Amino acid sequence: MKTIYCVEDDLSVRELVVYALKASGFEATGFEDAPSFYQEMKQQLPDLVLLDIMLPEEDGLSVLKKLKANLLTKHIPVILLTAKSTEYDKVLGLDSGADDYILKPFGVLELISRVKAVLRRTSPLEDSKEIRIDSVLLNREKHTVLVKGSEISLTLKEFELLYYLMSNKDIVLTRDKLLSAIWGYEFEGETRTVDVHIKTLRQKLGESGNLIETVRGVGYKIGG
């Protein structure tokens, strides 16, 4: 059974979310602030975190960045819950490592659907195997990338992006397709997120970054 933590300072929203998750077959626990959440994380790590941006003491984006910076928690998927709806907030949240973004008020059915979608997308594949293209060796199960025999450090989104490109070798993937596959839902008008991640990924791959080709006016592909 998957365990989900909900960090939300609004009691009514928190209780509703926890109730809905339990009714859908999940283990769910609610927290009103970051300190209580951190304390529980020392005892047990969840399979997914629902995180409100507007929290007392420490905001959700700060919590998110800490989770993604910690080796033990960086692979835990995070869905942001917030009333903020500007493009800047969405880009900032996703660029910080969030896996999805749900605006308040939201319906229970939508919430459960998005939770299940993120869990499907981020769960390790049992039959994962290594993928090698030229000097790049990716192991999905171990979550490692070796370039010319040396391991490089990638964020979760960078890793998923590289995996998706490598598993679709020589296939041109549009920015919208990459957004849908990696971020999990339509992100129209904000495809610069893909470009930023591609740029960083190329830099981390060093000379092997040239394997990622830009198809002008369309998107990207990886050859080799």
N, C-alpha and C positions, 0 to 999 in steps of 0.2 A: 504494500500500500504506500502510495506516494505521500510524503509529508510536505505541507505548505505552511509557511509563516506569513502572516499579514501584519504589516507595520502601519498602523492607521490610528491617528489620535482622536478621530470622531467615533465615539462609542457606538452609535447607531449603525454607522457604516461598517465598522469592524465586526460587530456582532452579526450583521446580515451576511457579510462575506464568509465568516467562519461557519455559520450555519449552512449556507449554500454549498460550501466546499465539502463539509461533512456529509450532507445529504447526497452528494455526488460521488461518495466513496473515498474521499481523501481524509488523511489525518490533517487537522488544521488547528493552528494556535494563533491567537491575536496578541499584539503588543501595542501599547499606546505611545511608546517613544523609543528612540535609538538605544538608550542604556539597557532597558529591559530586554530588547532584542539581542543585543550583544551578549548579555549574560546567558541567555538560552543557547546562543550559537556555540558557546564554550562547552555545552553539554551534548548537543546534537545538531548536526547540520541538516537542513531541509533539502528537498528536491527542487524547490522553487520558492521565490520570495515575491510577495505582492507588496510594493513599497510606495507609500504616499510621499509626494514631494514636500508638501507643507507640513513639517513636523515641528514640535517644540524643541528647543535646545539645539538640535542638530537636524538640518534639512535632509530630505531624501537623496538629493544628488550627492551630498557629502558621504552619506552612508553607502550609496552605490559605488562611488569611487574607491572607498575603503575595501569593499567586498571584491572588486575587480583587481585591486592591487595586492591582495593576499593570496598566496599560493594555494591555501586550503579552500578558499571560497570563490576563487575567480571563475570557476566553471559552473557555479550555481546560476541558473537562469533567473532574471529579474524582470518583472512587469511593473511599470510605474503606474500609479493611480493618482490622478490629479485633476483639479479644476482648470488648470492652466491650458490654454489652447493655441498659443502663438507658435508660429513656425520655429522661432528661436528656441523655445523650450523643448519642442519635440526633437529638434536636431541635437541640442545639448544633451538631452537624456540618452538618445540613441548613440551618440558619439562617445558617451561616457560608459557605454557597455550594456545598456538596457536591451532586453530582447523584444519588448513590446511596450505599448503606451495606450492606456485606456482612460478616456476622459469621463469625469463625473458630470452629471449622473449617468450611470450605466445600468443596463439590465442584467439580472442574474444569469440568464441564459447566455448572453454575450460573454460575460466574465468567464463562465465555465468553459465555453467553447474556446476562448483565447488561451486559457490555462492549458487545456488539453492540446491545443495546437503547438504551443511553445514546448511542452513536455515531449511531444512526438518529435519535434524538430531538433531538440537538444539532447535527447537520450542517446547514449552510445549504441552503435550498431553491434550486435553480438557477433556478427560475421565480418567485422571490420578487418581489412587487410592493409598492408602497406601499399602505397602508390608511389612509384618512382617516375619522375620525368627529368631526364638529363641528370643534373647534379643535385636535384631536390628529392628528398625521401620523406614522405609524410606517413605517419602511423596514426590513424584515426583513433584506435583503441587506447594507445598509450598517450595520445595527444602530444606528439612530438614531431618536430620538423628538423631534419638534418640537411645542411647545405655543405656539400663537399666534405661530409663526415663530421661537421661541427654543428651542434644543436643551437638553434636560434630561438629567441623568446618572442612569441606572438600573443596578442590579445585574443580573446575568444572570437570576436568578430573577424579578425584578420585570419585566424586559423580556419574558421568556417568558410570564409571567402576563398582562401587558397585551396581548401579541400574541394569546394564546388567547382572551381576552375579546373583543377587537376582531374577530377572525376568526369569532366566534360571536355577532355583534351581535343583541341582542334575545332571545337564548336564555338561559334561566335555567340556570346551571351550579351543581350542588351542590358542596359543599366536597370530598366524596370524589372527584367527577369531576375537580375541579381538581388535587387531590393526585395522582391517577393520571396525569393528562395532563402535569403540570409536573414532578413528582418521580419519576414513572415506576413506582411500585409502591404496594401497599396500605400505608397509614400510619394504620391505624385507631386512633381515640382521641386523635389528635394534630392535629386539624383547626385548632387555634389557630395553627398555622404559616401557614395560608392567611389567617386573619384579620389576623395581624401584617403579612404582606406586602401585603394589600389596604390596610391603614391607611397604611403607608409610601408605597405607590403613590399613594394619594389626595393625601397631603401634597405629594409631589413634582409632581403634576399641577396643584396650586394650585386655582383656581376650576374648572378642567376635571375635577377629581377627582369632582365631582358626577355625572359621566357614569356612574360605577360605582355601581350601585344595589344595595342590600341587600334581598334577598327574604327576609323574616323566616321562620326555621325551615327554609329551603331552601338558600340560597346567594347567588350574586351574578350580575348581568348588566350589560352595558354597553349603553346606549341612545344616543340622539342624533338 
